[in-house]
């Protein structure tokens, strides 16, 4: 797997974990699984940022996301 795929999966996991954490906290439940998903997503994001030479800029992130999604969908 390459850094672009790590970045894409990490960002998707981070985005999906935030509403789950908020929902668990408002219901009075401990957000165990959502916290684990947040940790995994953050780890993938750090791996992607450290393995790509030069890192990523904020302007590159949408292009990377669409390139990876396009690579695996069509």
N, CA, C and O atoms as CSV, one atom per row, in Angstrom:
chain,resi,resn,atom,element,x,y,z
A,1,UNK,N,N,0.837,-1.175,0.000
A,1,UNK,CA,C,0.000,0.000,0.000
A,1,UNK,C,C,0.882,1.239,0.000
A,1,UNK,O,O,1.968,1.248,0.581
A,2,UNK,N,N,0.408,2.263,-0.649
A,2,UNK,CA,C,1.205,3.481,-0.734
A,2,UNK,C,C,0.674,4.538,0.227
A,2,UNK,O,O,-0.381,4.360,0.836
A,3,UNK,N,N,1.401,5.627,0.357
A,3,UNK,CA,C,1.055,6.683,1.304
A,3,UNK,C,C,-0.276,7.336,0.956
A,3,UNK,O,O,-1.009,7.749,1.855
A,4,UNK,N,N,-0.600,7.438,-0.328
A,4,UNK,CA,C,-1.873,8.041,-0.717
A,4,UNK,C,C,-3.050,7.210,-0.211
A,4,UNK,O,O,-4.050,7.767,0.242
A,5,UNK,N,N,-2.942,5.907,-0.285
A,5,UNK,CA,C,-4.008,5.038,0.199
A,5,UNK,C,C,-4.113,5.119,1.722
A,5,UNK,O,O,-5.220,5.139,2.261
A,6,UNK,N,N,-2.986,5.165,2.415
A,6,UNK,CA,C,-3.006,5.334,3.868
A,6,UNK,C,C,-3.709,6.637,4.252
A,6,UNK,O,O,-4.522,6.669,5.176
A,7,UNK,N,N,-3.386,7.701,3.535
A,7,UNK,CA,C,-3.993,8.997,3.812
A,7,UNK,C,C,-5.495,8.941,3.596
A,7,UNK,O,O,-6.254,9.442,4.426
A,8,UNK,N,N,-5.931,8.350,2.516
A,8,UNK,CA,C,-7.356,8.285,2.198
A,8,UNK,C,C,-8.118,7.459,3.227
A,8,UNK,O,O,-9.156,7.895,3.726
A,9,UNK,N,N,-7.620,6.290,3.544
A,9,UNK,CA,C,-8.299,5.430,4.528
A,9,UNK,C,C,-8.292,6.101,5.900
A,9,UNK,O,O,-9.296,6.066,6.611
A,10,UNK,N,N,-7.179,6.706,6.272
A,10,UNK,CA,C,-7.097,7.383,7.562
A,10,UNK,C,C,-8.082,8.521,7.688
A,10,UNK,O,O,-8.737,8.663,8.720
A,11,UNK,N,N,-8.200,9.342,6.643
A,11,UNK,CA,C,-9.146,10.455,6.686
A,11,UNK,C,C,-10.586,9.967,6.733
A,11,UNK,O,O,-11.408,10.539,7.448
A,12,UNK,N,N,-10.901,8.926,5.985
A,12,UNK,CA,C,-12.265,8.383,6.006
A,12,UNK,C,C,-12.602,7.843,7.392
A,12,UNK,O,O,-13.700,8.078,7.896
A,13,UNK,N,N,-11.672,7.126,8.011
A,13,UNK,CA,C,-11.920,6.605,9.354
A,13,UNK,C,C,-12.082,7.730,10.373
A,13,UNK,O,O,-12.930,7.652,11.261
A,14,UNK,N,N,-11.268,8.771,10.242
A,14,UNK,CA,C,-11.392,9.906,11.156
A,14,UNK,C,C,-12.742,10.587,11.022
A,14,UNK,O,O,-13.371,10.931,12.023
A,15,UNK,N,N,-13.187,10.781,9.793
A,15,UNK,CA,C,-14.463,11.453,9.567
A,15,UNK,C,C,-15.618,10.623,10.111
A,15,UNK,O,O,-16.550,11.181,10.691
A,16,UNK,N,N,-15.578,9.306,9.939
A,16,UNK,CA,C,-16.665,8.463,10.423
A,16,UNK,C,C,-16.628,8.263,11.935
A,16,UNK,O,O,-17.662,7.962,12.532
A,17,UNK,N,N,-15.480,8.419,12.563
A,17,UNK,CA,C,-15.411,8.189,14.006
A,17,UNK,C,C,-15.940,9.369,14.814
A,17,UNK,O,O,-16.434,9.172,15.924
A,18,UNK,N,N,-15.853,10.578,14.293
A,18,UNK,CA,C,-16.280,11.749,15.061
A,18,UNK,C,C,-17.772,11.742,15.392
A,18,UNK,O,O,-18.122,11.989,16.546
A,19,UNK,N,N,-18.675,11.471,14.433
A,19,UNK,CA,C,-20.092,11.394,14.825
A,19,UNK,C,C,-20.385,10.235,15.772
A,19,UNK,O,O,-21.265,10.341,16.626
A,20,UNK,N,N,-19.664,9.143,15.630
A,20,UNK,CA,C,-19.874,8.007,16.524
A,20,UNK,C,C,-19.456,8.349,17.950
A,20,UNK,O,O,-20.114,7.938,18.905
A,21,UNK,N,N,-18.380,9.091,18.094
A,21,UNK,CA,C,-17.948,9.514,19.434
A,21,UNK,C,C,-18.969,10.478,20.030
A,21,UNK,O,O,-19.337,10.348,21.197
A,22,UNK,N,N,-19.422,11.431,19.244
A,22,UNK,CA,C,-20.418,12.387,19.731
A,22,UNK,C,C,-21.712,11.678,20.126
A,22,UNK,O,O,-22.310,12.013,21.148
A,23,UNK,N,N,-22.142,10.721,19.342
A,23,UNK,CA,C,-23.363,9.979,19.643
A,23,UNK,C,C,-23.227,9.181,20.930
A,23,UNK,O,O,-24.141,9.164,21.754
A,24,UNK,N,N,-22.091,8.522,21.104
A,24,UNK,CA,C,-21.882,7.737,22.313
A,24,UNK,C,C,-21.857,8.630,23.548
A,24,UNK,O,O,-22.416,8.273,24.584
A,25,UNK,N,N,-21.222,9.771,23.444
A,25,UNK,CA,C,-21.139,10.662,24.597
A,25,UNK,C,C,-22.496,11.256,24.953
A,25,UNK,O,O,-22.802,11.415,26.135
A,26,UNK,N,N,-23.311,11.587,23.966
A,26,UNK,CA,C,-24.621,12.144,24.271
A,26,UNK,C,C,-25.575,11.093,24.831
A,26,UNK,O,O,-26.490,11.430,25.583
A,27,UNK,N,N,-25.375,9.833,24.478
A,27,UNK,CA,C,-26.202,8.761,25.027
A,27,UNK,C,C,-25.695,8.270,26.381
A,27,UNK,O,O,-26.334,7.424,27.007
A,28,UNK,N,N,-24.580,8.777,26.832
A,28,UNK,CA,C,-24.027,8.371,28.110
A,28,UNK,C,C,-23.263,7.052,28.062
A,28,UNK,O,O,-23.026,6.430,29.097
A,29,UNK,N,N,-22.878,6.629,26.862
A,29,UNK,CA,C,-22.114,5.388,26.709
A,29,UNK,C,C,-20.642,5.723,26.516
A,29,UNK,O,O,-20.313,6.799,26.017
A,30,UNK,N,N,-19.762,4.823,26.903
A,30,UNK,CA,C,-18.336,5.065,26.617
A,30,UNK,C,C,-18.055,4.791,25.130
A,30,UNK,O,O,-18.480,3.765,24.598
A,31,UNK,N,N,-17.347,5.698,24.471
A,31,UNK,CA,C,-17.086,5.542,23.025
A,31,UNK,C,C,-15.890,4.633,22.750
A,31,UNK,O,O,-14.881,5.085,22.208
A,32,UNK,N,N,-15.993,3.373,23.116
A,32,UNK,CA,C,-14.847,2.463,23.000
A,32,UNK,C,C,-14.473,2.194,21.551
A,32,UNK,O,O,-13.338,2.445,21.145
A,33,UNK,N,N,-15.417,1.685,20.769
A,33,UNK,CA,C,-15.110,1.326,19.385
A,33,UNK,C,C,-14.796,2.568,18.555
A,33,UNK,O,O,-13.885,2.551,17.727
A,34,UNK,N,N,-15.547,3.638,18.774
A,34,UNK,CA,C,-15.298,4.866,18.027
A,34,UNK,C,C,-13.912,5.430,18.342
A,34,UNK,O,O,-13.242,5.967,17.459
A,35,UNK,N,N,-13.489,5.308,19.584
A,35,UNK,CA,C,-12.151,5.773,19.953
A,35,UNK,C,C,-11.072,4.918,19.304
A,35,UNK,O,O,-10.025,5.426,18.903
A,36,UNK,N,N,-11.329,3.628,19.205
A,36,UNK,CA,C,-10.384,2.742,18.530
A,36,UNK,C,C,-10.276,3.088,17.047
A,36,UNK,O,O,-9.178,3.102,16.490
A,37,UNK,N,N,-11.406,3.364,16.410
A,37,UNK,CA,C,-11.398,3.749,14.999
A,37,UNK,C,C,-10.677,5.087,14.824
A,37,UNK,O,O,-9.946,5.271,13.851
A,38,UNK,N,N,-10.875,6.014,15.752
A,38,UNK,CA,C,-10.171,7.296,15.718
A,38,UNK,C,C,-8.665,7.089,15.840
A,38,UNK,O,O,-7.890,7.737,15.136
A,39,UNK,N,N,-8.254,6.201,16.718
A,39,UNK,CA,C,-6.833,5.902,16.904
A,39,UNK,C,C,-6.233,5.270,15.645
A,39,UNK,O,O,-5.129,5.633,15.240
A,40,UNK,N,N,-6.938,4.343,15.033
A,40,UNK,CA,C,-6.453,3.701,13.808
A,40,UNK,C,C,-6.363,4.715,12.675
A,40,UNK,O,O,-5.373,4.744,11.945
A,41,UNK,N,N,-7.396,5.551,12.523
A,41,UNK,CA,C,-7.371,6.572,11.482
A,41,UNK,C,C,-6.235,7.563,11.675
A,41,UNK,O,O,-5.568,7.942,10.713
A,42,UNK,N,N,-6.013,7.981,12.907
A,42,UNK,CA,C,-4.910,8.897,13.184
A,42,UNK,C,C,-3.552,8.266,12.923
A,42,UNK,O,O,-2.636,8.923,12.428
A,43,UNK,N,N,-3.429,6.993,13.257
A,43,UNK,CA,C,-2.179,6.288,12.990
A,43,UNK,C,C,-1.916,6.189,11.496
A,43,UNK,O,O,-0.791,6.411,11.048
A,44,UNK,N,N,-2.936,5.859,10.725
A,44,UNK,CA,C,-2.763,5.795,9.271
A,44,UNK,C,C,-2.404,7.158,8.689
A,44,UNK,O,O,-1.607,7.251,7.755
A,45,UNK,N,N,-2.988,8.200,9.239
A,45,UNK,CA,C,-2.670,9.553,8.776
A,45,UNK,C,C,-1.212,9.899,9.066
A,45,UNK,O,O,-0.531,10.465,8.210
A,46,UNK,N,N,-0.732,9.571,10.243
A,46,UNK,CA,C,0.671,9.847,10.599
A,46,UNK,C,C,1.610,9.015,9.734
A,46,UNK,O,O,2.642,9.517,9.287
A,47,UNK,N,N,1.269,7.752,9.492
A,47,UNK,CA,C,2.095,6.907,8.626
A,47,UNK,C,C,2.175,7.500,7.223
A,47,UNK,O,O,3.246,7.534,6.618
A,48,UNK,N,N,1.043,7.966,6.711
A,48,UNK,CA,C,1.035,8.555,5.367
A,48,UNK,C,C,1.890,9.817,5.308
A,48,UNK,O,O,2.633,10.028,4.349
A,49,UNK,N,N,1.780,10.649,6.332
A,49,UNK,CA,C,2.546,11.899,6.332
A,49,UNK,C,C,4.041,11.671,6.484
A,49,UNK,O,O,4.842,12.463,5.990
A,50,UNK,N,N,4.422,10.599,7.160
A,50,UNK,CA,C,5.848,10.361,7.370
A,50,UNK,C,C,6.488,9.531,6.262
A,50,UNK,O,O,7.701,9.605,6.068
A,51,UNK,N,N,5.702,8.742,5.531
A,51,UNK,CA,C,6.305,7.904,4.498
A,51,UNK,C,C,6.416,8.600,3.149
A,51,UNK,O,O,7.233,8.199,2.320
A,52,UNK,N,N,5.616,9.628,2.912
A,52,UNK,CA,C,5.723,10.339,1.635
A,52,UNK,C,C,6.825,11.390,1.746
A,52,UNK,O,O,6.783,12.246,2.629
A,53,UNK,N,N,7.792,11.326,0.866
A,53,UNK,CA,C,8.861,12.337,0.907
A,53,UNK,C,C,8.292,13.733,0.644
A,53,UNK,O,O,7.618,13.949,-0.363
A,54,UNK,N,N,8.556,14.656,1.526
A,54,UNK,CA,C,8.055,16.010,1.378
A,54,UNK,C,C,6.682,16.213,1.996
A,54,UNK,O,O,6.237,17.353,2.135
A,55,UNK,N,N,6.011,15.155,2.364
A,55,UNK,CA,C,4.699,15.259,2.993
A,55,UNK,C,C,3.614,15.715,2.036
A,55,UNK,O,O,3.778,15.634,0.819
A,56,UNK,N,N,2.524,16.186,2.574
A,56,UNK,CA,C,1.384,16.670,1.804
A,56,UNK,C,C,1.099,18.110,2.175
A,56,UNK,O,O,1.358,18.538,3.300
A,57,UNK,N,N,0.564,18.854,1.223
A,57,UNK,CA,C,0.038,20.175,1.520
A,57,UNK,C,C,-1.482,20.077,1.545
A,57,UNK,O,O,-2.053,19.108,1.045
A,58,UNK,N,N,-2.138,21.077,2.125
A,58,UNK,CA,C,-3.594,21.044,2.186
A,58,UNK,C,C,-4.220,21.081,0.798
A,58,UNK,O,O,-5.294,20.516,0.592
A,59,UNK,N,N,-3.576,21.725,-0.139
A,59,UNK,CA,C,-4.092,21.780,-1.503
A,59,UNK,C,C,-4.019,20.453,-2.236
A,59,UNK,O,O,-4.792,20.216,-3.164
A,60,UNK,N,N,-3.111,19.593,-1.836
A,60,UNK,CA,C,-2.953,18.291,-2.478
A,60,UNK,C,C,-3.976,17.258,-2.022
A,60,UNK,O,O,-4.267,16.311,-2.753
A,61,UNK,N,N,-4.515,17.428,-0.841
A,61,UNK,CA,C,-5.347,16.379,-0.237
A,61,UNK,C,C,-6.577,16.037,-1.071
A,61,UNK,O,O,-6.843,14.849,-1.256
A,62,UNK,N,N,-7.348,17.001,-1.590
A,62,UNK,CA,C,-8.490,16.606,-2.426
A,62,UNK,C,C,-8.070,15.847,-3.684
A,62,UNK,O,O,-8.738,14.891,-4.077
A,63,UNK,N,N,-6.976,16.259,-4.316
A,63,UNK,CA,C,-6.490,15.547,-5.504
A,63,UNK,C,C,-6.091,14.119,-5.168
A,63,UNK,O,O,-6.370,13.195,-5.933
A,64,UNK,N,N,-5.439,13.937,-4.026
A,64,UNK,CA,C,-5.028,12.597,-3.601
A,64,UNK,C,C,-6.255,11.729,-3.344
A,64,UNK,O,O,-6.303,10.573,-3.767
A,65,UNK,N,N,-7.253,12.289,-2.647
A,65,UNK,CA,C,-8.466,11.524,-2.360
A,65,UNK,C,C,-9.167,11.074,-3.638
A,65,UNK,O,O,-9.527,9.904,-3.769
A,66,UNK,N,N,-9.359,11.987,-4.572
A,66,UNK,CA,C,-10.050,11.637,-5.807
A,66,UNK,C,C,-9.227,10.686,-6.666
A,66,UNK,O,O,-9.790,9.827,-7.346
A,67,UNK,N,N,-7.909,10.826,-6.646
A,67,UNK,CA,C,-7.060,9.920,-7.416
A,67,UNK,C,C,-7.142,8.491,-6.869
A,67,UNK,O,O,-7.222,7.531,-7.635
A,68,UNK,N,N,-7.122,8.361,-5.549
A,68,UNK,CA,C,-7.201,7.022,-4.943
A,68,UNK,C,C,-8.583,6.415,-5.149
A,68,UNK,O,O,-8.696,5.232,-5.472
A,69,UNK,N,N,-9.626,7.201,-4.968
A,69,UNK,CA,C,-10.977,6.701,-5.183
A,69,UNK,C,C,-11.168,6.295,-6.638
A,69,UNK,O,O,-11.782,5.266,-6.920
A,70,UNK,N,N,-10.651,7.089,-7.556
A,70,UNK,CA,C,-10.744,6.768,-8.970
A,70,UNK,C,C,-9.961,5.516,-9.350
A,70,UNK,O,O,-10.359,4.758,-10.235
A,71,UNK,N,N,-8.844,5.319,-8.665
A,71,UNK,CA,C,-8.014,4.142,-8.935
A,71,UNK,C,C,-8.746,2.842,-8.586
A,71,UNK,O,O,-8.592,1.835,-9.277
A,72,UNK,N,N,-9.537,2.868,-7.519
A,72,UNK,CA,C,-10.177,1.643,-7.050
A,72,UNK,C,C,-11.630,1.494,-7.473
A,72,UNK,O,O,-12.225,0.439,-7.253
A,73,UNK,N,N,-12.212,2.516,-8.069
A,73,UNK,CA,C,-13.621,2.395,-8.497
A,73,UNK,C,C,-13.768,2.228,-9.989
A,73,UNK,O,O,-14.804,1.756,-10.457
A,74,UNK,N,N,-12.799,2.587,-10.716
A,74,UNK,CA,C,-13.040,2.496,-12.148
A,74,UNK,C,C,-11.840,2.183,-12.904
A,74,UNK,O,O,-11.892,2.074,-14.129
